[in-house]
Structure formats: C-alpha cells, structure tokens
Amino acid sequence: MLYIVRMSYVVETNFLNVKEVSIFLKLSALTIYKYIGEKKLKAIHFGGRYLIEKSSLNKFVEERKAK
C-alpha cells in the first residue's frame, strides 16, 4: 500500500518584496526602488532582491500621512 499525505501550511513573513509594496502603495516598482535608494524606505538587499519589513513600510506610510 502507498499512502500519500499532503501537508498544507502557511508561512507568515514580516517582509514584502518591491512588487508587493508597489501594489500596496499603488506606485510603480521604479518609485519604490527610488525611495529605497534615497533611504526614505528601509530595505534589506537579500539574494539579489530587496525585502521591506512590514514595520518599515508602516513607519514610511505614517510619516507621509496627510495631517
């Protein structure tokens, strides 16, 4: 007898990639790269791509909220 067991799991991460951030902010990926380059948005360069921590994104948005 052969039993096949499928395991399903969800990996919760605290990081978003540039595309995910651009969709969330409704901005182009190039604009996100510009903000990263200007140090306006904190990101980690890892494995040839940038990863943005959710807390950094929240801080970025809060700093730019209209008052």
mmCIF file of the C-alpha atoms, coordinates in Angstrom:
data_MODEL
# 
_entry.id   MODEL 
# 
loop_
_atom_site.group_PDB 
_atom_site.id 
_atom_site.type_symbol 
_atom_site.label_atom_id 
_atom_site.label_alt_id 
_atom_site.label_comp_id 
_atom_site.label_asym_id 
_atom_site.label_entity_id 
_atom_site.label_seq_id 
_atom_site.pdbx_PDB_ins_code 
_atom_site.Cartn_x 
_atom_site.Cartn_y 
_atom_site.Cartn_z 
_atom_site.occupancy 
_atom_site.B_iso_or_equiv 
_atom_site.pdbx_formal_charge 
_atom_site.auth_seq_id 
_atom_site.auth_comp_id 
_atom_site.auth_asym_id 
_atom_site.auth_atom_id 
_atom_site.pdbx_PDB_model_num 
ATOM 1  C CA . MET A 1 1  ? 0.000  0.000  0.000   1.00 0.00 ? 1  MET A CA 1 
ATOM 2  C CA . LEU A 1 2  ? 1.110  3.512  -0.767  1.00 0.00 ? 2  LEU A CA 1 
ATOM 3  C CA . TYR A 1 3  ? -0.093 6.417  1.300   1.00 0.00 ? 3  TYR A CA 1 
ATOM 4  C CA . ILE A 1 4  ? 0.257  9.956  0.038   1.00 0.00 ? 4  ILE A CA 1 
ATOM 5  C CA . VAL A 1 5  ? -0.115 12.597 2.667   1.00 0.00 ? 5  VAL A CA 1 
ATOM 6  C CA . ARG A 1 6  ? -0.412 16.199 1.612   1.00 0.00 ? 6  ARG A CA 1 
ATOM 7  C CA . MET A 1 7  ? 0.671  18.696 4.162   1.00 0.00 ? 7  MET A CA 1 
ATOM 8  C CA . SER A 1 8  ? -0.592 22.208 3.928   1.00 0.00 ? 8  SER A CA 1 
ATOM 9  C CA . TYR A 1 9  ? 0.971  25.078 5.783   1.00 0.00 ? 9  TYR A CA 1 
ATOM 10 C CA . VAL A 1 10 ? 1.142  28.838 5.661   1.00 0.00 ? 10 VAL A CA 1 
ATOM 11 C CA . VAL A 1 11 ? 4.398  30.661 6.167   1.00 0.00 ? 11 VAL A CA 1 
ATOM 12 C CA . GLU A 1 12 ? 3.860  34.005 7.852   1.00 0.00 ? 12 GLU A CA 1 
ATOM 13 C CA . THR A 1 13 ? 6.533  36.509 6.961   1.00 0.00 ? 13 THR A CA 1 
ATOM 14 C CA . ASN A 1 14 ? 7.281  40.017 8.125   1.00 0.00 ? 14 ASN A CA 1 
ATOM 15 C CA . PHE A 1 15 ? 8.771  41.005 4.766   1.00 0.00 ? 15 PHE A CA 1 
ATOM 16 C CA . LEU A 1 16 ? 7.367  42.208 1.449   1.00 0.00 ? 16 LEU A CA 1 
ATOM 17 C CA . ASN A 1 17 ? 9.122  42.427 -1.892  1.00 0.00 ? 17 ASN A CA 1 
ATOM 18 C CA . VAL A 1 18 ? 9.196  45.534 -4.093  1.00 0.00 ? 18 VAL A CA 1 
ATOM 19 C CA . LYS A 1 19 ? 6.286  44.370 -6.234  1.00 0.00 ? 19 LYS A CA 1 
ATOM 20 C CA . GLU A 1 20 ? 4.071  43.746 -3.201  1.00 0.00 ? 20 GLU A CA 1 
ATOM 21 C CA . VAL A 1 21 ? 4.916  47.183 -1.770  1.00 0.00 ? 21 VAL A CA 1 
ATOM 22 C CA . SER A 1 22 ? 4.251  48.864 -5.111  1.00 0.00 ? 22 SER A CA 1 
ATOM 23 C CA . ILE A 1 23 ? 0.826  47.222 -5.321  1.00 0.00 ? 23 ILE A CA 1 
ATOM 24 C CA . PHE A 1 24 ? 0.010  48.166 -1.731  1.00 0.00 ? 24 PHE A CA 1 
ATOM 25 C CA . LEU A 1 25 ? 1.030  51.816 -2.211  1.00 0.00 ? 25 LEU A CA 1 
ATOM 26 C CA . LYS A 1 26 ? -0.318 51.984 -5.785  1.00 0.00 ? 26 LYS A CA 1 
ATOM 27 C CA . LEU A 1 27 ? 3.063  53.230 -7.021  1.00 0.00 ? 27 LEU A CA 1 
ATOM 28 C CA . SER A 1 28 ? 5.420  51.866 -9.659  1.00 0.00 ? 28 SER A CA 1 
ATOM 29 C CA . ALA A 1 29 ? 8.216  49.485 -8.705  1.00 0.00 ? 29 ALA A CA 1 
ATOM 30 C CA . LEU A 1 30 ? 10.681 52.099 -10.005 1.00 0.00 ? 30 LEU A CA 1 
ATOM 31 C CA . THR A 1 31 ? 9.341  54.596 -7.463  1.00 0.00 ? 31 THR A CA 1 
ATOM 32 C CA . ILE A 1 32 ? 9.819  52.050 -4.676  1.00 0.00 ? 32 ILE A CA 1 
ATOM 33 C CA . TYR A 1 33 ? 13.423 51.455 -5.823  1.00 0.00 ? 33 TYR A CA 1 
ATOM 34 C CA . LYS A 1 34 ? 13.920 55.240 -5.844  1.00 0.00 ? 34 LYS A CA 1 
ATOM 35 C CA . TYR A 1 35 ? 12.658 55.522 -2.249  1.00 0.00 ? 35 TYR A CA 1 
ATOM 36 C CA . ILE A 1 36 ? 14.987 52.689 -1.232  1.00 0.00 ? 36 ILE A CA 1 
ATOM 37 C CA . GLY A 1 37 ? 17.940 54.344 -2.967  1.00 0.00 ? 37 GLY A CA 1 
ATOM 38 C CA . GLU A 1 38 ? 17.168 57.676 -1.297  1.00 0.00 ? 38 GLU A CA 1 
ATOM 39 C CA . LYS A 1 39 ? 16.968 55.894 2.093   1.00 0.00 ? 39 LYS A CA 1 
ATOM 40 C CA . LYS A 1 40 ? 13.355 57.022 2.512   1.00 0.00 ? 40 LYS A CA 1 
ATOM 41 C CA . LEU A 1 41 ? 12.214 53.403 2.695   1.00 0.00 ? 41 LEU A CA 1 
ATOM 42 C CA . LYS A 1 42 ? 14.345 50.957 4.671   1.00 0.00 ? 42 LYS A CA 1 
ATOM 43 C CA . ALA A 1 43 ? 15.011 47.678 2.870   1.00 0.00 ? 43 ALA A CA 1 
ATOM 44 C CA . ILE A 1 44 ? 17.287 44.668 3.070   1.00 0.00 ? 44 ILE A CA 1 
ATOM 45 C CA . HIS A 1 45 ? 19.175 43.562 -0.036  1.00 0.00 ? 45 HIS A CA 1 
ATOM 46 C CA . PHE A 1 46 ? 18.989 39.780 0.093   1.00 0.00 ? 46 PHE A CA 1 
ATOM 47 C CA . GLY A 1 47 ? 19.543 37.215 -2.630  1.00 0.00 ? 47 GLY A CA 1 
ATOM 48 C CA . GLY A 1 48 ? 19.588 39.785 -5.417  1.00 0.00 ? 48 GLY A CA 1 
ATOM 49 C CA . ARG A 1 49 ? 16.352 41.466 -4.382  1.00 0.00 ? 49 ARG A CA 1 
ATOM 50 C CA . TYR A 1 50 ? 15.087 43.950 -1.860  1.00 0.00 ? 50 TYR A CA 1 
ATOM 51 C CA . LEU A 1 51 ? 12.878 42.964 1.042   1.00 0.00 ? 51 LEU A CA 1 
ATOM 52 C CA . ILE A 1 52 ? 10.950 45.556 3.034   1.00 0.00 ? 52 ILE A CA 1 
ATOM 53 C CA . GLU A 1 53 ? 9.956  44.788 6.595   1.00 0.00 ? 53 GLU A CA 1 
ATOM 54 C CA . LYS A 1 54 ? 6.259  45.425 7.274   1.00 0.00 ? 54 LYS A CA 1 
ATOM 55 C CA . SER A 1 55 ? 7.119  47.647 10.250  1.00 0.00 ? 55 SER A CA 1 
ATOM 56 C CA . SER A 1 56 ? 9.359  49.780 7.999   1.00 0.00 ? 56 SER A CA 1 
ATOM 57 C CA . LEU A 1 57 ? 6.539  50.128 5.495   1.00 0.00 ? 57 LEU A CA 1 
ATOM 58 C CA . ASN A 1 58 ? 4.116  51.140 8.258   1.00 0.00 ? 58 ASN A CA 1 
ATOM 59 C CA . LYS A 1 59 ? 6.586  53.748 9.516   1.00 0.00 ? 59 LYS A CA 1 
ATOM 60 C CA . PHE A 1 60 ? 7.076  55.062 5.955   1.00 0.00 ? 60 PHE A CA 1 
ATOM 61 C CA . VAL A 1 61 ? 3.304  55.453 5.485   1.00 0.00 ? 61 VAL A CA 1 
ATOM 62 C CA . GLU A 1 62 ? 2.779  57.067 8.911   1.00 0.00 ? 62 GLU A CA 1 
ATOM 63 C CA . GLU A 1 63 ? 5.497  59.648 8.230   1.00 0.00 ? 63 GLU A CA 1 
ATOM 64 C CA . ARG A 1 64 ? 3.751  60.659 4.994   1.00 0.00 ? 64 ARG A CA 1 
ATOM 65 C CA . LYS A 1 65 ? 0.163  60.773 6.213   1.00 0.00 ? 65 LYS A CA 1 
ATOM 66 C CA . ALA A 1 66 ? -1.706 63.969 5.475   1.00 0.00 ? 66 ALA A CA 1 
ATOM 67 C CA . LYS A 1 67 ? -2.481 65.843 8.653   1.00 0.00 ? 67 LYS A CA 1 
# 
